[in-house]
């Protein structure tokens, strides 16, 4: 009888591990405790900033590598692996960092140039106060303050809702080398491809450390597709009302689609996978 390989879980946050309405992970706390007891790492992959993810890790007692701002950078606690991490550089915050994106100021400058070229006004986080971010994103003030601590990407909204204006902006952003991840109420601009590259790096590091690790990925939106495409067992966490589900199933046809949504669905699926 052969033993099953170790399991590594990659997880999106908003709408997946975190309730889409309340932002709470309460329904998944027991499952996270079960994974910790089984020594199964849970790796957060999100559009959130480093500050937001570190606070969530403290609250959930999770201390594993994580991917920030839709793949802008990978953060690995110093000493986490017993070998040197390729392309990683130490940081004063106690992490080994692998950067995939360009710095925030450059992203903001290029987004502004694209908007002027397309003649389409945009409003980004850099122009907004903490109070404005909190109000427009329905966030507590502390969460809004942490969300504004951008390093690799800029959330923005388009003032002009005409489809032709949106297409002009997209073409201008492409000319500047910017990618755009759709969201609501803000899209996110960056100067990196997607979270697929840091996910692939983490998979290779865990397999070097553990052997033939089995990888699981959970996400609920189109920007999670690069993550889901790179894991052994992809899981699409259903949204209550969202046209993206059909596109996601088409792009990741081998994925499991949960029957329910949010952290309760997340907990049920990871528990099923680990126990089976």
N, C-alpha and C positions, 0 to 999 in steps of 0.2 A: 504494500500500500504506500503510495507516494503522498507527501504532504502538499497541501495547497500553497501556492506562492504567497508572499506577503502582499497586503493590499495598501494602496495609496489613493487617497480621495482628494480630487480637485473640486472646488466648489465656488460658483458665483455667489454673490451676497444678496443684493436687492432683488426681491421677488422670488428668491430661491431659498437660501438659508434664513433670510429676513422677511418677515411678513410685508407684503407690498403696501398695506394700508398703515400699519403701525410701526414698521421697522424693527419689530421685536423678534428675537430668536427663541422665545420661551418654549414654543412647541417642539423645539429640537434639542433642548438642553439635555434631556435624558439620553438621547442618542449620542450626543457629543461626549457625554460621560462614559457611555459604553465603548465608544471608539478609543477614548483615552485609556481606559482599562485594558483594552486589547492591544494597545500600542500601535494603533492605526493612525498615521498622520492625516490631518485635514488641512489642506492648503487653500487659502483664500485667493481667489482670482477675481478682480473687481475693477470697476471704474473709479472706485473710491481712492482717496489719497492715502499716503503712508500713515498720516496722523489718525485718520478715521479707522484704518484697519488695526493699528496698534491698540487703540482704545477698545475696539471690539474684542481683540485677542485677550486683553486683560480681563474684560468682563466675562469671557467664556473660558478662561484658563487654557487657552490654546497657544502653543509656543513653537510654531513651525514656520518654514519659509512662506512667503506670500508674494503675489504679483499685484502691482498697483496700476491705476490709471489705464486700464485696458491694454496692459502689456508694456507700459512705459519703462518699467524697471522690475527687477526681481531682487527681493531682500531675503537673505539667508542669515540666521543668527550665527555669530562667530563661533567656531568650534562645533557646529552642528554635524558636519561630516568630518570623518577622520582623515581627510585628504584635502589638498588644495583645490579650490573651485576655479575652473578655467575662466579667464577673463573677469574674475571678480576682484573688486578693490575694497579694502577696509574703509569703514566710515566711522566718524566720531560717535555715532549712535549705537555702535556695537553690532553692526550688520556687515556682511559681505554683500556688496551691491554689484549687480550686472545691469548696466543701462542699455536699453533698447531704443529709447526715445531721445529727442533733443530737449534742451532746457526750456522751461516755461516761457521765458521772455522771448525766445526766438519763435515759439509757437504763436504767441500773442501778436508779435510783429507781422508774421506771415498771414495770419488770419485777417488782420486789419488791412494789409495790402490787397488780399483777395477780395475783401468786401468793397474796397474803394474801386478796384478794377471792374468788379461786376456791377457797381452802383446799387448795391443791396445793403442797407444798414443792418448791422448785427449788434447785439448786446452780449458781452461776455462777463464772466465772473470777475475779471480784473477791474471792470467798471462799476461793479455793484458793491454796495455795503453789506456787512454781515446781516443787518436787518432785512435788506432786500432779498438776499439769498434765502434766508429763513422763511420769509413770506411766500416767495414764488416757488420754492421747493417743498413747502410744508414741513420744515425742519425746526427742531429746537435751536436756540441760539448757539449752544455749544457745538452742535453738529454742523451748523452753518459755518461757524468759525473754522472748524477743522476741514470742511469741504473746500474752503477758499485757500487752503495751504497747498496750492497746486505746484507740481514740479515738472510734469511732462505733458500736460494736456489742458485744454481750455473748454469748459462747457459754454455754449452760446445759444442764443435763440435769434431767429430771423424776424425782423420787424415786418417785412413784406411777405404775405402768405401766397402771393401769386406763383403758380407753378413755374412759369418761365423765369421769374426772378430766382427761384430756388435752383433751377438748372444752371443759370449763369454763375451763381455763386459756387456750385459744385465744380464747374469747369475751371473757375479761377482758383479754387483751392487745390485742385489737381495740379495746375500749373505751378503752384508754390510748393508742391510736394506734400501737401497736407492730406491726411486721411480724415474721414468723418464717420463717427459711430452714431447711429440714430438713437435718440432717447426721448424722453418726455418728462418735463417740459423743455429740456435742453438737449441739443446734440453736443457731441464732444469732438473737438479737433485735436489732432496730434501729428507728430512727425515720426511715427513708427508704424509698423505694419499692423499687428494685432497681437493678442495674447498667446497665439500659437507658438511663437518662437521661445518665450520663457517657459511655457509648458513643456515643450520638447526638451529644453535644457534640464528642467527638474526631473523629468522622467529618466533621462540618461544618468543623472546624479544618483537617484534612488536605486536604479538598477545596478549601478556600480557599487553602491553601499550594501544592497540587500540581495542581489541576484535578480532572478526573473520576477520582478514585482508586477502584480496585477493592478492596473490603473482604472479608476472610476472617475467620471466627470459628471457634474450636475450643473445645469443652467436653464434659463427661462427666456432668453432673448437672442436675436440674431447675432449680436456681438459676442455671444458665447459659442457660436458655431466653431471657430478655430480651436477652442478648447475641446469641444465634444468630438471633433474629428480626429484628435490625436490620442484619445484614451481607448483602452480596451472595451470598457463598458460605459457608453454614453447614456445619460438620463436627461430627458427634457422634462422640466418641472412645469406642469400646465399652468397657464394663466386663466383666470376666470373668463375674461373676454379679450381675445387678442387674435388678430389675423396673422400674426407672425408664426403661429404654431404650424400651419400648413407649410410655410417656407422652410421652417427648421426641420420638419420631418423629411422634406424633399432633400435638403442638404445633408442630413445625417440619417439616412433611411434605416440604419441598424440600431437607432436609439430606442430606448424604452420611453414611452410617454406616460407620465403618472396620471392617475384618475382624478386626484385632487390637486390643490395648489399650495404654494407657500411652504413654511418650515415643517408643517405636519406631513406633507407629501415627501419632503426631503428626509425626514426622520424615518418614515415608513420604508422608503426605498433603500437607504443605506443599511438599515437594520436587516431587511430582507436579503440584500446582497451579502452582507457579512455572515449572517447565520447560515445561508445556503452554501 
